[in-house]
Amino acid sequence: MSPKGRTPAAYNWSLPSSLEVSPDELQVRVDFYNSSVVLQWLENGAISTRMVSARDIALALLSDIPLHSGLLPPDTLWWSQDATAEVALWVKPRIWSVALMVKAGEPAQRFKLPMPGFIFVCRPGQAPRIYAVKRRPERLKDEIYHAPLFNVFGDGRTCAGSHRYPVKIEDIPKSFFTSFFSLDGSMSGRSKKHPDSLYTLWQELDGKRRYPLGDLVPCGTVEDVMNKTINRN
């Protein structure tokens, strides 16, 4: 502690004397360690110290930073922000025309597949995360399912390959289905009837009108998707 009314020299910052600007006194300092954040502040020459959370610091700084989502796309389920903004879209059940590259150098196989509804978690210009749902989500505890699609991994991440996604969020689902699929990602555990062959499932669904919702394989809840805690297996 310093004598009352005196500020330690290490906590002063001054410009060259020729500028005739008085020294600026430090008010608050934050030190980030590997496992903790320490806040120091000066008041009447006394230095006080306490541990805080990174969240406390972020919220304090955000009070001076205006944030807004802008106009959100239709059927937006939620919006979140960490390093970049992320928007979750509800995509209604429908029949999709898709192309699957089974063997290199051979023409793609074409399918018309009835698909369930999906949650597409999107960032501008990036490959989305995708999960199947039986109905439009309304609660955090609503169940979600593995997407019965190629190029999707167990935790919902997708493999972009050489495909370039649009910056416009609402165009990402269509962009995903118009890209060429390949025998990539997690191909097992996507169907109760065909647990070891997503390709067989697609062959069986080709030309049908409705997706058999009872065949979907659960993988978590909407809350898990928001918190990114879906199992990668």
Order of alpha helices (4+ residues) and beta strands (2+ residues): beta-beta-beta-beta-beta-alpha-beta-beta-beta-beta-beta-beta-beta-alpha-beta-alpha-beta-alpha
